[in-house]
Amino acid sequence: MNTPSWRTAPRSSRTHTRQSRIAAQLAERGALTDGLTETEAAGVIYALFSPELYRILAVERGWPPERPGEWLSTTLRATLLP
């Protein structure tokens, strides 16, 4: 029995693949800000969804638990969408 490649790929690779799909859907709809490529959008999404970023903001910097999500939403809209 063959194991699907997504099950054997490193977690970061699977995560990047899922987040690349989000960027691809935005690009297909013409919903990316001017000058931002699909590849760049995928990188932005991957970086901003990093558990490390949440840990820095919520744990190290003491933000309330809901605040990183609010900030992330605002930042993604401002960075990715026209």
Biopython code that builds the backbone (N, CA, C, O; Angstrom):
import numpy as np
from Bio.PDB.StructureBuilder import StructureBuilder

atoms = [
    (1, "MET", "N", (0.844, -1.185, 0.000)),
    (1, "MET", "CA", (0.000, 0.000, 0.000)),
    (1, "MET", "C", (0.886, 1.244, 0.000)),
    (1, "MET", "O", (1.824, 1.345, 0.791)),
    (2, "ASN", "N", (0.586, 2.180, -0.882)),
    (2, "ASN", "CA", (1.353, 3.417, -0.969)),
    (2, "ASN", "C", (0.823, 4.438, 0.019)),
    (2, "ASN", "O", (-0.386, 4.643, 0.129)),
    (3, "THR", "N", (1.733, 5.074, 0.736)),
    (3, "THR", "CA", (1.366, 6.135, 1.669)),
    (3, "THR", "C", (1.291, 7.444, 0.897)),
    (3, "THR", "O", (2.218, 7.776, 0.158)),
    (4, "PRO", "N", (0.190, 8.203, 1.057)),
    (4, "PRO", "CA", (0.105, 9.498, 0.356)),
    (4, "PRO", "C", (1.301, 10.374, 0.719)),
    (4, "PRO", "O", (1.752, 10.392, 1.864)),
    (5, "SER", "N", (1.809, 11.105, -0.287)),
    (5, "SER", "CA", (3.005, 11.919, -0.055)),
    (5, "SER", "C", (2.803, 12.953, 1.031)),
    (5, "SER", "O", (3.749, 13.305, 1.736)),
    (6, "TRP", "N", (1.560, 13.455, 1.179)),
    (6, "TRP", "CA", (1.340, 14.477, 2.205)),
    (6, "TRP", "C", (1.523, 13.915, 3.603)),
    (6, "TRP", "O", (1.783, 14.673, 4.537)),
    (7, "ARG", "N", (1.394, 12.599, 3.772)),
    (7, "ARG", "CA", (1.580, 12.002, 5.101)),
    (7, "ARG", "C", (3.049, 11.810, 5.441)),
    (7, "ARG", "O", (3.410, 11.738, 6.616)),
    (8, "THR", "N", (3.898, 11.727, 4.423)),
    (8, "THR", "CA", (5.308, 11.491, 4.685)),
    (8, "THR", "C", (6.139, 12.762, 4.593)),
    (8, "THR", "O", (7.292, 12.779, 5.025)),
    (9, "ALA", "N", (5.572, 13.821, 4.039)),
    (9, "ALA", "CA", (6.296, 15.089, 3.931)),
    (9, "ALA", "C", (6.445, 15.710, 5.319)),
    (9, "ALA", "O", (5.585, 15.517, 6.179)),
    (10, "PRO", "N", (7.524, 16.450, 5.542)),
    (10, "PRO", "CA", (7.677, 17.149, 6.823)),
    (10, "PRO", "C", (6.494, 18.082, 7.061)),
    (10, "PRO", "O", (5.905, 18.614, 6.120)),
    (11, "ARG", "N", (6.162, 18.270, 8.326)),
    (11, "ARG", "CA", (5.020, 19.109, 8.682)),
    (11, "ARG", "C", (5.115, 20.495, 8.035)),
    (11, "ARG", "O", (4.118, 21.001, 7.520)),
    (12, "SER", "N", (6.284, 21.106, 8.056)),
    (12, "SER", "CA", (6.421, 22.442, 7.490)),
    (12, "SER", "C", (6.137, 22.430, 5.991)),
    (12, "SER", "O", (5.582, 23.391, 5.459)),
    (13, "SER", "N", (6.507, 21.368, 5.317)),
    (13, "SER", "CA", (6.241, 21.259, 3.882)),
    (13, "SER", "C", (4.742, 21.125, 3.630)),
    (13, "SER", "O", (4.207, 21.760, 2.721)),
    (14, "ARG", "N", (4.064, 20.306, 4.426)),
    (14, "ARG", "CA", (2.605, 20.143, 4.277)),
    (14, "ARG", "C", (1.897, 21.451, 4.575)),
    (14, "ARG", "O", (0.962, 21.829, 3.870)),
    (15, "THR", "N", (2.339, 22.146, 5.619)),
    (15, "THR", "CA", (1.738, 23.423, 5.981)),
    (15, "THR", "C", (1.918, 24.421, 4.853)),
    (15, "THR", "O", (0.973, 25.116, 4.480)),
    (16, "HIS", "N", (3.121, 24.498, 4.309)),
    (16, "HIS", "CA", (3.386, 25.439, 3.216)),
    (16, "HIS", "C", (2.529, 25.096, 2.002)),
    (16, "HIS", "O", (2.042, 25.997, 1.319)),
    (17, "THR", "N", (2.339, 23.812, 1.724)),
    (17, "THR", "CA", (1.506, 23.405, 0.593)),
    (17, "THR", "C", (0.072, 23.881, 0.790)),
    (17, "THR", "O", (-0.533, 24.420, -0.136)),
    (18, "ARG", "N", (-0.470, 23.690, 1.973)),
    (18, "ARG", "CA", (-1.855, 24.146, 2.247)),
    (18, "ARG", "C", (-1.947, 25.661, 2.118)),
    (18, "ARG", "O", (-2.903, 26.179, 1.541)),
    (19, "GLN", "N", (-0.983, 26.356, 2.638)),
    (19, "GLN", "CA", (-1.025, 27.815, 2.594)),
    (19, "GLN", "C", (-0.756, 28.326, 1.185)),
    (19, "GLN", "O", (-1.224, 29.406, 0.825)),
    (20, "SER", "N", (-0.012, 27.573, 0.384)),
    (20, "SER", "CA", (0.177, 27.934, -1.020)),
    (20, "SER", "C", (-1.139, 27.846, -1.778)),
    (20, "SER", "O", (-1.375, 28.612, -2.712)),
    (21, "ARG", "N", (-1.985, 26.922, -1.382)),
    (21, "ARG", "CA", (-3.305, 26.804, -2.019)),
    (21, "ARG", "C", (-4.149, 28.051, -1.762)),
    (21, "ARG", "O", (-4.889, 28.494, -2.640)),
    (22, "ILE", "N", (-4.039, 28.608, -0.578)),
    (22, "ILE", "CA", (-4.756, 29.848, -0.269)),
    (22, "ILE", "C", (-4.265, 30.954, -1.195)),
    (22, "ILE", "O", (-5.068, 31.691, -1.767)),
    (23, "ALA", "N", (-2.953, 31.070, -1.341)),
    (23, "ALA", "CA", (-2.382, 32.093, -2.214)),
    (23, "ALA", "C", (-2.817, 31.863, -3.658)),
    (23, "ALA", "O", (-3.127, 32.818, -4.370)),
    (24, "ALA", "N", (-2.841, 30.616, -4.090)),
    (24, "ALA", "CA", (-3.254, 30.294, -5.459)),
    (24, "ALA", "C", (-4.707, 30.698, -5.694)),
    (24, "ALA", "O", (-5.034, 31.246, -6.746)),
    (25, "GLN", "N", (-5.575, 30.434, -4.725)),
    (25, "GLN", "CA", (-6.982, 30.810, -4.864)),
    (25, "GLN", "C", (-7.138, 32.324, -4.940)),
    (25, "GLN", "O", (-7.941, 32.830, -5.724)),
    (26, "LEU", "N", (-6.379, 33.041, -4.135)),
    (26, "LEU", "CA", (-6.436, 34.503, -4.195)),
    (26, "LEU", "C", (-5.937, 35.002, -5.554)),
    (26, "LEU", "O", (-6.525, 35.909, -6.142)),
    (27, "ALA", "N", (-4.860, 34.409, -6.041)),
    (27, "ALA", "CA", (-4.308, 34.809, -7.340)),
    (27, "ALA", "C", (-5.294, 34.511, -8.469)),
    (27, "ALA", "O", (-5.487, 35.338, -9.361)),
    (28, "GLU", "N", (-5.918, 33.330, -8.432)),
    (28, "GLU", "CA", (-6.898, 32.961, -9.465)),
    (28, "GLU", "C", (-8.064, 33.938, -9.511)),
    (28, "GLU", "O", (-8.625, 34.191, -10.577)),
    (29, "ARG", "N", (-8.419, 34.475, -8.384)),
    (29, "ARG", "CA", (-9.541, 35.420, -8.304)),
    (29, "ARG", "C", (-9.107, 36.864, -8.559)),
    (29, "ARG", "O", (-9.933, 37.776, -8.549)),
    (30, "GLY", "N", (-7.820, 37.062, -8.785)),
    (30, "GLY", "CA", (-7.314, 38.410, -8.983)),
    (30, "GLY", "C", (-7.391, 39.240, -7.720)),
    (30, "GLY", "O", (-7.549, 40.459, -7.771)),
    (31, "ALA", "N", (-7.277, 38.566, -6.581)),
    (31, "ALA", "CA", (-7.483, 39.226, -5.293)),
    (31, "ALA", "C", (-6.188, 39.590, -4.565)),
    (31, "ALA", "O", (-6.234, 40.032, -3.417)),
    (32, "LEU", "N", (-5.036, 39.413, -5.211)),
    (32, "LEU", "CA", (-3.782, 39.814, -4.573)),
    (32, "LEU", "C", (-3.481, 41.272, -4.896)),
    (32, "LEU", "O", (-3.799, 41.768, -5.978)),
    (33, "THR", "N", (-2.872, 41.934, -3.948)),
    (33, "THR", "CA", (-2.488, 43.326, -4.157)),
    (33, "THR", "C", (-1.532, 43.433, -5.346)),
    (33, "THR", "O", (-0.762, 42.509, -5.607)),
    (34, "ASP", "N", (-1.578, 44.536, -6.053)),
    (34, "ASP", "CA", (-0.719, 44.742, -7.218)),
    (34, "ASP", "C", (0.745, 44.561, -6.856)),
    (34, "ASP", "O", (1.220, 45.081, -5.846)),
    (35, "GLY", "N", (1.448, 43.821, -7.692)),
    (35, "GLY", "CA", (2.881, 43.625, -7.506)),
    (35, "GLY", "C", (3.243, 42.449, -6.621)),
    (35, "GLY", "O", (4.416, 42.083, -6.542)),
    (36, "LEU", "N", (2.270, 41.847, -5.955)),
    (36, "LEU", "CA", (2.548, 40.701, -5.082)),
    (36, "LEU", "C", (2.315, 39.424, -5.879)),
    (36, "LEU", "O", (1.214, 39.194, -6.380)),
    (37, "THR", "N", (3.344, 38.599, -5.998)),
    (37, "THR", "CA", (3.194, 37.348, -6.734)),
    (37, "THR", "C", (2.541, 36.285, -5.858)),
    (37, "THR", "O", (2.488, 36.407, -4.634)),
    (38, "GLU", "N", (2.054, 35.261, -6.506)),
    (38, "GLU", "CA", (1.468, 34.139, -5.771)),
    (38, "GLU", "C", (2.496, 33.498, -4.844)),
    (38, "GLU", "O", (2.174, 33.125, -3.716)),
    (39, "THR", "N", (3.723, 33.372, -5.318)),
    (39, "THR", "CA", (4.797, 32.791, -4.505)),
    (39, "THR", "C", (5.094, 33.651, -3.281)),
    (39, "THR", "O", (5.269, 33.136, -2.177)),
    (40, "GLU", "N", (5.149, 34.948, -3.483)),
    (40, "GLU", "CA", (5.383, 35.854, -2.350)),
    (40, "GLU", "C", (4.224, 35.787, -1.361)),
    (40, "GLU", "O", (4.440, 35.770, -0.150)),
    (41, "ALA", "N", (3.003, 35.748, -1.872)),
    (41, "ALA", "CA", (1.826, 35.658, -0.999)),
    (41, "ALA", "C", (1.883, 34.379, -0.169)),
    (41, "ALA", "O", (1.590, 34.397, 1.026)),
    (42, "ALA", "N", (2.258, 33.279, -0.799)),
    (42, "ALA", "CA", (2.371, 32.008, -0.067)),
    (42, "ALA", "C", (3.417, 32.119, 1.037)),
    (42, "ALA", "O", (3.214, 31.598, 2.133)),
    (43, "GLY", "N", (4.517, 32.783, 0.766)),
    (43, "GLY", "CA", (5.551, 32.977, 1.786)),
    (43, "GLY", "C", (5.074, 33.832, 2.936)),
    (43, "GLY", "O", (5.375, 33.549, 4.096)),
    (44, "VAL", "N", (4.328, 34.884, 2.619)),
    (44, "VAL", "CA", (3.778, 35.760, 3.661)),
    (44, "VAL", "C", (2.821, 34.971, 4.551)),
    (44, "VAL", "O", (2.894, 35.046, 5.778)),
    (45, "ILE", "N", (1.926, 34.217, 3.919)),
    (45, "ILE", "CA", (0.958, 33.419, 4.689)),
    (45, "ILE", "C", (1.684, 32.408, 5.567)),
    (45, "ILE", "O", (1.362, 32.264, 6.746)),
    (46, "TYR", "N", (2.655, 31.714, 5.001)),
    (46, "TYR", "CA", (3.419, 30.719, 5.748)),
    (46, "TYR", "C", (4.116, 31.348, 6.955)),
    (46, "TYR", "O", (4.062, 30.807, 8.060)),
    (47, "ALA", "N", (4.757, 32.470, 6.743)),
    (47, "ALA", "CA", (5.491, 33.125, 7.830)),
    (47, "ALA", "C", (4.553, 33.631, 8.919)),
    (47, "ALA", "O", (4.824, 33.453, 10.107)),
    (48, "LEU", "N", (3.456, 34.260, 8.521)),
    (48, "LEU", "CA", (2.559, 34.853, 9.510)),
    (48, "LEU", "C", (1.745, 33.818, 10.283)),
    (48, "LEU", "O", (1.313, 34.080, 11.406)),
    (49, "PHE", "N", (1.535, 32.640, 9.685)),
    (49, "PHE", "CA", (0.813, 31.582, 10.389)),
    (49, "PHE", "C", (1.729, 30.721, 11.248)),
    (49, "PHE", "O", (1.293, 29.714, 11.805)),
    (50, "SER", "N", (2.970, 31.103, 11.356)),
    (50, "SER", "CA", (3.943, 30.335, 12.121)),
    (50, "SER", "C", (3.561, 30.280, 13.602)),
    (50, "SER", "O", (3.254, 31.309, 14.204)),
    (51, "PRO", "N", (3.580, 29.084, 14.186)),
    (51, "PRO", "CA", (3.342, 28.980, 15.628)),
    (51, "PRO", "C", (4.365, 29.801, 16.423)),
    (51, "PRO", "O", (4.068, 30.285, 17.515)),
    (52, "GLU", "N", (5.551, 29.948, 15.871)),
    (52, "GLU", "CA", (6.591, 30.736, 16.528)),
    (52, "GLU", "C", (6.161, 32.193, 16.682)),
    (52, "GLU", "O", (6.423, 32.807, 17.716)),
    (53, "LEU", "N", (5.511, 32.746, 15.677)),
    (53, "LEU", "CA", (5.051, 34.131, 15.755)),
    (53, "LEU", "C", (4.011, 34.279, 16.868)),
    (53, "LEU", "O", (4.059, 35.236, 17.641)),
    (54, "TYR", "N", (3.074, 33.333, 16.948)),
    (54, "TYR", "CA", (2.081, 33.380, 18.031)),
    (54, "TYR", "C", (2.785, 33.323, 19.390)),
    (54, "TYR", "O", (2.460, 34.086, 20.300)),
    (55, "ARG", "N", (3.750, 32.411, 19.514)),
    (55, "ARG", "CA", (4.464, 32.258, 20.786)),
    (55, "ARG", "C", (5.167, 33.558, 21.165)),
    (55, "ARG", "O", (5.125, 33.973, 22.323)),
    (56, "ILE", "N", (5.805, 34.192, 20.202)),
    (56, "ILE", "CA", (6.497, 35.451, 20.483)),
    (56, "ILE", "C", (5.513, 36.499, 20.992)),
    (56, "ILE", "O", (5.761, 37.154, 22.004)),
    (57, "LEU", "N", (4.396, 36.654, 20.284)),
    (57, "LEU", "CA", (3.448, 37.710, 20.649)),
    (57, "LEU", "C", (2.705, 37.402, 21.949)),
    (57, "LEU", "O", (2.620, 38.252, 22.836)),
    (58, "ALA", "N", (2.171, 36.191, 22.058)),
    (58, "ALA", "CA", (1.323, 35.864, 23.217)),
    (58, "ALA", "C", (2.124, 35.496, 24.456)),
    (58, "ALA", "O", (1.761, 35.878, 25.568)),
    (59, "VAL", "N", (3.187, 34.773, 24.274)),
    (59, "VAL", "CA", (3.935, 34.284, 25.439)),
    (59, "VAL", "C", (5.051, 35.264, 25.816)),
    (59, "VAL", "O", (5.108, 35.752, 26.944)),
    (60, "GLU", "N", (5.925, 35.538, 24.864)),
    (60, "GLU", "CA", (7.075, 36.396, 25.190)),
    (60, "GLU", "C", (6.683, 37.856, 25.390)),
    (60, "GLU", "O", (7.200, 38.520, 26.288)),
    (61, "ARG", "N", (5.777, 38.355, 24.563)),
    (61, "ARG", "CA", (5.411, 39.772, 24.640)),
    (61, "ARG", "C", (4.166, 40.026, 25.480)),
    (61, "ARG", "O", (3.816, 41.179, 25.729)),
    (62, "GLY", "N", (3.499, 38.975, 25.915)),
    (62, "GLY", "CA", (2.388, 39.116, 26.846)),
    (62, "GLY", "C", (1.069, 39.595, 26.254)),
    (62, "GLY", "O", (0.210, 40.087, 26.984)),
    (63, "TRP", "N", (0.895, 39.458, 24.940)),
    (63, "TRP", "CA", (-0.382, 39.852, 24.349)),
    (63, "TRP", "C", (-1.490, 38.941, 24.870)),
    (63, "TRP", "O", (-1.242, 37.765, 25.137)),
    (64, "PRO", "N", (-2.709, 39.462, 25.019)),
    (64, "PRO", "CA", (-3.828, 38.585, 25.367)),
    (64, "PRO", "C", (-3.988, 37.510, 24.293)),
    (64, "PRO", "O", (-3.695, 37.776, 23.128)),
    (65, "PRO", "N", (-4.440, 36.315, 24.642)),
    (65, "PRO", "CA", (-4.493, 35.197, 23.694)),
    (65, "PRO", "C", (-5.242, 35.497, 22.389)),
    (65, "PRO", "O", (-4.873, 34.966, 21.341)),
    (66, "GLU", "N", (-6.267, 36.321, 22.429)),
    (66, "GLU", "CA", (-7.040, 36.598, 21.212)),
    (66, "GLU", "C", (-6.385, 37.654, 20.324)),
    (66, "GLU", "O", (-6.698, 37.734, 19.136)),
    (67, "ARG", "N", (-5.499, 38.449, 20.865)),
    (67, "ARG", "CA", (-4.924, 39.569, 20.119)),
    (67, "ARG", "C", (-4.063, 39.156, 18.923)),
    (67, "ARG", "O", (-4.173, 39.792, 17.875)),
    (68, "PRO", "N", (-3.213, 38.127, 19.017)),
    (68, "PRO", "CA", (-2.445, 37.743, 17.830)),
    (68, "PRO", "C", (-3.333, 37.380, 16.635)),
    (68, "PRO", "O", (-2.990, 37.709, 15.499)),
    (69, "GLY", "N", (-4.440, 36.723, 16.863)),
    (69, "GLY", "CA", (-5.363, 36.376, 15.780)),
    (69, "GLY", "C", (-5.984, 37.608, 15.145)),
    (69, "GLY", "O", (-6.137, 37.680, 13.926)),
    (70, "GLU", "N", (-6.341, 38.573, 15.978)),
    (70, "GLU", "CA", (-6.902, 39.827, 15.467)),
    (70, "GLU", "C", (-5.864, 40.563, 14.632)),
    (70, "GLU", "O", (-6.158, 41.047, 13.539)),
    (71, "TRP", "N", (-4.647, 40.641, 15.159)),
    (71, "TRP", "CA", (-3.560, 41.304, 14.448)),
    (71, "TRP", "C", (-3.260, 40.581, 13.135)),
    (71, "TRP", "O", (-3.049, 41.218, 12.103)),
    (72, "LEU", "N", (-3.244, 39.246, 13.180)),
    (72, "LEU", "CA", (-2.963, 38.454, 11.989)),
    (72, "LEU", "C", (-3.991, 38.735, 10.899)),
    (72, "LEU", "O", (-3.629, 38.918, 9.737)),
    (73, "SER", "N", (-5.248, 38.768, 11.260)),
    (73, "SER", "CA", (-6.311, 39.041, 10.286)),
    (73, "SER", "C", (-6.113, 40.401, 9.620)),
    (73, "SER", "O", (-6.188, 40.518, 8.396)),
    (74, "THR", "N", (-5.864, 41.409, 10.421)),
    (74, "THR", "CA", (-5.649, 42.754, 9.912)),
    (74, "THR", "C", (-4.404, 42.815, 9.015)),
    (74, "THR", "O", (-4.426, 43.427, 7.947)),
    (75, "THR", "N", (-3.337, 42.179, 9.459)),
    (75, "THR", "CA", (-2.078, 42.197, 8.724)),
    (75, "THR", "C", (-2.180, 41.460, 7.390)),
    (75, "THR", "O", (-1.655, 41.927, 6.379)),
    (76, "LEU", "N", (-2.851, 40.313, 7.386)),
    (76, "LEU", "CA", (-3.029, 39.569, 6.135)),
    (76, "LEU", "C", (-3.835, 40.376, 5.127)),
    (76, "LEU", "O", (-3.473, 40.445, 3.952)),
    (77, "ARG", "N", (-4.924, 40.985, 5.578)),
    (77, "ARG", "CA", (-5.732, 41.810, 4.661)),
    (77, "ARG", "C", (-4.906, 42.957, 4.107)),
    (77, "ARG", "O", (-4.936, 43.223, 2.906)),
    (78, "ALA", "N", (-4.176, 43.631, 4.965)),
    (78, "ALA", "CA", (-3.393, 44.794, 4.533)),
    (78, "ALA", "C", (-2.246, 44.409, 3.603)),
    (78, "ALA", "O", (-1.870, 45.188, 2.727)),
    (79, "THR", "N", (-1.691, 43.220, 3.786)),
    (79, "THR", "CA", (-0.534, 42.792, 3.014)),
    (79, "THR", "C", (-0.914, 42.116, 1.690)),
    (79, "THR", "O", (-0.262, 42.329, 0.667)),
    (80, "LEU", "N", (-1.968, 41.307, 1.721)),
    (80, "LEU", "CA", (-2.292, 40.485, 0.556)),
    (80, "LEU", "C", (-3.341, 41.085, -0.385)),
    (80, "LEU", "O", (-3.276, 40.886, -1.598)),
    (81, "LEU", "N", (-4.293, 41.810, 0.168)),
    (81, "LEU", "CA", (-5.437, 42.243, -0.638)),
    (81, "LEU", "C", (-5.299, 43.680, -1.095)),
    (81, "LEU", "O", (-4.684, 44.501, -0.414)),
    (82, "PRO", "N", (-5.876, 43.985, -2.256)),
    (82, "PRO", "CA", (-5.798, 45.370, -2.758)),
    (82, "PRO", "C", (-6.566, 46.346, -1.894)),
    (82, "PRO", "O", (-6.593, 47.542, -2.187)),
]
sb = StructureBuilder()
sb.init_structure("model")
sb.init_model(0)
sb.init_chain("A")
sb.init_seg("    ")
for serial, (resi, resn, name, xyz) in enumerate(atoms, 1):
    if name == "N":
        sb.init_residue(resn, " ", resi, " ")
    sb.init_atom(name, np.array(xyz, "f"), 0.0, 1.0, " ", f" {name:<3s}", serial, name[0])
structure = sb.get_structure()
